[in-house]
Amino acid sequence: MRIVLLRHAETDRNAADEFQGQADLPLNEAGIRQARDIAPGLRAGAWAAVYSSPLTRAVQTASYATSRLGLPCHRVDGLRERHLGELDGLHRATFARRHPDALRRLLVDPDYAPPGGETGRAVLTRAARALAGIARAERESEGAVLVVTHGGVLNLLTSALRGPAREPRTLVGTCAAACLDVRWPGGGGPHARLLALDVAVRDCETGHDADATSGPAVDLDVLASAPHHAPPSIDTPTRTHTHTEKALHP
């Protein structure tokens, strides 16, 4: 089966290069145009389902696809953006200059959590669990599955799927997608392989097949069961150009 992970369209904080985290902000005018422009390229009948993070910017992005395809939007809490705690709302480039070690740990240390925020490991675990659940729910469906989520979640998921030997990683822009091939080897759980990254959604419908250049097949259940420190509650959204600064894509 084909699962397409779509990063939501642009918000004012994206445009201002500010950490966004779980702040529940809407799309800006440019983001609305981005999300609206995706819809005409989606072929009716080629898509089986649409899932989304419950945060407004993701739901808004998904709404244009669901209107085009005549499908409901299923909201999944595990697809929320990473909780960034006290970093929420700060300018990324300024933070990078003042706290380079903290930014480095945020990007590369899976067990680091900013004050009041989540570790990368915790986010990867819940996102992989959500993705495995979606794969199970849609296993018998015909057509691709669209999953609208966030830059930080996408960065963690695709980095895990690419593996350490496949750096440097490609970053996913607003309203760009990652294509996954999901299979069930040996009658076991869902295994995902990254086929393409930072591409247009329409290119993921049938435009990529698994081959030797694709990422390794990764067991999503194993990815979802990695031990981690318990994250803070994420039930309620909170408010509190270099490669390094943009790698998180909040």
N, C-alpha and C positions, 0 to 999 in steps of 0.2 A: 504494500500500500504506500501511497505518497502522502506525506505530511509536509505542509508548507508553513514555516514559522515566519510570521510577518512582524516587523517592528512597527509600532504605531507611527502615525504621521506627526508632524512638527507641532510643538507647543512654544509659548513665549520663552520658557526656560531653555528649551533646546536651542532656540535662536540666539539667546543671550549667553550660551555656554555655561549654564549654571547646573549644579547638581539638582536633580529632581526627585529621585527616590520615590516614596509613596505619597508625595503631595498630589492631591487629586485635582489636577488642572485640565482644562479643556484644550482642544486643538486651537491654534491661532488661524488666521485667515489663510496663510500659506499651507498649513496642515490640512485644512478643510479641502483646499484645492487638490492636494496630494491624494487624500483619501478618495475624493470624488473621481479623480482621474484613473484610479485603479479599476473601478467597477466595469467600465465598458470592455475591458480586456478579458474579463472572466466569462468563460463560455458556459451557458446554461447546460446542465447535464454532466459537466466535467467535474463538478464539486459535490461532495456528499454531505458535508457538514461544516459549520463555522463555530469555533470556540474563541473565547477572549478572556483576558484578564478583566477583573471587575472595575479597574480604574477607568475614569471617564475618558481619557485620551485613547485608550485601547478600544473601549466600547464604541466610541464615536467612529473610529477608523473601521471597525468591523461592520458598523451599521450600513455603510455604503455597499459593502459586499453582500450582506444579507438581503438588502433591498433588490439588488441586481439578480441574485440567485433564487430569491423566494424561499430562503432557509431561515430558521430561528438562530439566534446567537446564544450559545451555552456559555455561561460565565463560570470560570474555574479560579478559585482563590489562589491556588498554587502558582498561577501564572503572573501574580503581582510582581512589580519591580522590587528590587532589593531595598530593604529598609536602611536608609543611610544616616538615621539619627541626626546628630548635630551638624552633619555636612549638608543637610537638605537646604537648598537655597543659596549656598555659597558659590562664588565664581570659581570655576575649575582651574583656570590658568593662574589666578591669584593664589589659590590654595596650593597649587603645584610649586609655585615659587617659594612660598612660606613654609610649607611642610612636605618637602619632597619624599622623605622617608615614609611618612604616613600614606601618601598617595601610592608609593611603590608597594607598600604592604596591602593596601586596599585592592590593588590590581593582581598581585601575584601570590599573596599569602592566604590560602583558603581558610585558615582559622582566625584571621584578623577580622574584628568587627569595629567600625567607628563607634565612638561613644553613643550609646542608645540605639545602635543599629544591628544588622545581621552579619554573620560571617558569610563568606562566599560559599563555603561548604554547605551551610544551612539552606541557602538559596538554591544551589545546584540540586540538593536532595529533594526539596519540595517541588522544584520545577520538573525534575526527571520523573518523580512520582505522578505528577499531573499528566505529563506526556505519556507515560505508560498507561494510565487510566484512559486517556483519550484513544490510544491505539487499541485497547481492548474493546472499548465501546463501539468503535467503528471498524472492527476487523472484517466484518462481512459486508461492509458498505462498498458500493461501486462509485468510484470517483475519488478525487483528492480531498484532503481535509485541511482547511485553513485555520491556523492558530495564531491569533493576534496577541503579542506580548510586548516585552520591553527590551531596550538595548542591553542593560545589565544582565538580564536573564539570558538573552541570546548569546552574549559574550561568554558567559559561564558554560552554557550548554554546548555551543559549537566548539569551544576550546576543549571540552571533555571529549567530544566526538572526533575532533581532529587528532588528538593525541599530542604528546610533547615533541615528537619528531617533525611536526608539520608547521612549526613556526617559521616566519612571522605570520600571525593570523590576519585575515582580512576583516575589517570592521564593517558592521552592518549599518547603513544609513537609514534615516527615517523613511518609512514606507518601502523599504527594501526587504528582501526575503532570503531565507535559507531553505533549501530543498532537502528533505530526508526521504530515504527509502527504508521502510520498516518491514521486516520479515520475521518469521517465527520458526527458526531452525530447530529441527528435532522435536517438534511439538512443544517446545518450551515457551518462555516469555518473549516479549517483543525485543528485537534487536534493531537498532537504528544505525544507518550509515549516512553520513553527510555527503550529498552529491554536489551541491553548489552553494555559494555564499555571496551575499550582497548582490542579488540578481532581482529582476522584475518578477512579480508574482506570476504573471502569465507565462513566463519562461519555465516555471516549475510544473505546469500542468502535465506535460509529457516530454518536456525538452531535455531531460537528463536521465541517463541510465547509469546504474552502478557499474564501475569498471575499475581497472587497476589504479587509476588516479584518484578514486574516491577515498574517503576516510575509512578506517576500519569499522566493522560491525560491532556495536557496543550494546551490551545487555542493559536495557533501561532499568530492569528490576535491580540489578547490581548497582547501577549508578544511583538509584533512589534509596539504597539501603546503606550508603556510606555513613559511618558514625560521625556525629558532629555535636558541638555544644548546643544546648537548647536555645533557639532564637527568641527574641522578644515577641510579644503579641503582635500579629499583623492583621488583626480583625478590623481595625479602624485606620484609614489613611491618616497620615500625620503631616503637619507643617512645621515644623520647627524653624595657534593651532598647530598642539603637538600631538604625535601618536599617543604618548603616554597619557595626556590629559583627556583624550577622546576615547580611550580604550574601554572605559566603563559604559559609555553611552547611556546615562540615566535619563 
